[in-house]
Amino acid sequence: MTMRIMRVASDLRRPIAPTKSSLAYRPEAVAMQAKRMILYLLAAAVVFLVLLSGSPAVAQGEVFIVLPSEAPRYGGPQGREADTTELLATAKQTGGVLGIFRQTIAPKSGPPTHLHAMEAEFCYVVSGQFNFKLGERVVSAPAGSFIYIPRVTPHTFQNIGTEPGVLLFGVTPGGFEMMFAERQGVDAKTNENLMAEHHMQIVGPPLR
């Protein structure tokens, strides 16, 4: 199974050979190919994170699909009520290997600077314009950007656009994603306890 996943990852990294007819005279085709390559890189990142986890659940997990209208949807915490989180894959569904969630972030919104003590995290900017703080560095991340965040790395982000933006997140191992469901309607103290239970530590303010 591991060799099969590695072959898939290798295939995903192989460049798509452009043809004269499809790319040389069609700028829109170049843009489409670039978008496909970004999605391939995202898929490859998931494969490698699964391999790094070393979990036997890779061979034991069951196939599932979440349609657009089926993902459980949760509101944001106090002060970020306009933000939403949709759970696409949980640790329970993936045998603990991965958690995947999609967030819609309101303009100027974003979390405080924080770190994950146990999980590596990755993010794909589906739409919108964001700034990400990674350690001491602040970088611009427009739609199509991919961000990898090793565990224990202080980080945060902010939607710097004028419209809601969408981010696709993954964590490995899975489990952290359930915090968004568990903290619905809780008070500030309970929310702090939930963050601690899910290995999340606030280490600074949001981006402004």
N, C-alpha and C positions, 0 to 999 in steps of 0.2 A: 504493500500500500504506500509506504514512504517513497519507494522508487517511482511509483506511478505519479505521486504528487510532485516530485522533483522534475519529472519529465514535463508535466503540465506547466510548472513554473518556467522551465526552459523555453517551452513553446511560446509562453506569454511574452518573454523578453525578446524573442526573435523579431527583428524589424519586418514590417510589411513592405515588400518591394513595390515602389510606385511604377505605374505604367505611363507611357507618354500620353496616351489618350485620356487617362483618368485624372492625372495630376498636373501635367506640364501646362495645360491650357485651362485648368479649372481651379481657381483659388479656393472656391468653396469646398472642393474635394480635399485640398490640403488641410483645411480647418477640420474637416470631418475625420481625417486620418489622425490628426493630432489629438482630437478628443477620444478616439478609440484607443490610442496608445496610453493615454492617461488612465482610462478605465482598465486596460490590461495591467498597468503598473499597480493599480489599486488591488486588483485580483491577485497579482503576484505577491504583494505585501501580505495579504491575508494568508496565502499559502505558506510563506516563510515564517510568519508569526505562529501559525499552527505547528509547523515543524519544530520551531524553537521551543514550543511549550512541552514537547516530548510526551504528550498525553496519549494513552492508548485509545481515548475516545475518538480519535481520528478515524479509526476503523470500525467504531461501534455506533456512532451517531446515526440517527435516522434522517432520511431526506424529508425536507418540509419546504413549503413556499408560503410567503406572506403577501397577499394581494394588497394593492394600494389602500383599500377601504378597511382592511382587517387588522392593521397594526394598532395595538393599544396606545392611546394618546393621553398625555398627562400635561397639566399646566405647570408653569414655572413657580419658583419659590417667591416669597414675599419680596416685593420690589422689582420682580421680573415676571409679573403675571402674564404679560403678553407673549412670553416665550413658551414654546411647546416641545415636548419630547415624545417620539413614537418609538416603541420597542419593536425592533425587527427580528432579533434573535437573542435569546437569553442563555445563560449558562446551563439552565435545565434542559434546553432544547439541543445544545451543542456538546453535552457531556462535560461542561466546565471549560471547554477550550476557548470559546469566544463569547463576547457580548457585542451586539451591533444595535445602534440607535441613531435615529435621525432627529435633528433639532432644527426648528424654525426660530430664528433669533430676530427680535425687533430691532429697529434702528437705534444705535447708541447703546444697546444692551450687551451684556457679557458677564461672566462670573468673576468673583475675586480670584486673585492669583492663588493657585493651589498646586498640590502634587499628589500623586498616587504612589503609595508605598509598595504596593504589590503588583500593579498592572502596568504594562506598556500600553500606550494609546496611539491610535492613528486617526487621521481626519482627512476627508475629502470635501473641498468646498464645491457644493453642487451649484449654488447660485449666490449672488451678492458680492460684496466687497468687505473683507475683514482685515484687521490687524491681529497678528498673533504675537504674544510675548513668550519667548522660549528661553528660559534662564534669564540673562540680562539683555537679550537681544529682542528687538521689536521688528517684525517683518511684515510687509504687505502681502496679503494672500487673496488674490482675485479668484473668481470662479475658475475651476479647473486645477487649483493648487492641491497638492498632497502634503500632509505634515505628519511626521513620525515623532513621537514623544516617548523617550525611554522612561522607565519607572524612576521615581524620586527626582524628576525634573520639574522645577517650578514653571508654571505656564498659565496663560489665560488668553482670552481673545475678546474682540469687540467688533460688532457690526458697525462699520463706519459709513455705510451707505444710507440712502434715504428710504429704502424699501426693506421689508423683511428678507433675510438671507437664510439659506438652508445649508446645514453641515451634516455630513454622514460620518459618524464616529464608530470606532471599534476599540474594544479593550481585550487584552489577553493576559492572564486567564479571565474568563467571564465572571460575572457576579456583580460588579459595580453598577451595571445598567439598572438593576432592580431598585437602587436608591431612589430613582425618579418616581417609581410607583409607590414606594413605601413612605415617602415624605409628604404625600398629598394631605393637606389640611392639618399638618402638625404644627406645634409651636416652635419657637426658635431653639429652645433647649433640646427638644426631641430631634430637631433637624441636625443639631451639632452631634448628638449621639449617633445618628444614622451615618453621618459622614465618617465618624471615627470607626464605626462597624465596617464600613466599606473602604477603609484604608485611605481616606481622603483627608488631607490636612490643608487648612487655609494658611497661607504664608505671606499674603500681601493684599493690597487693594485691587479693585478692577482697573482696567485701562481707562484712561480719560483723555 
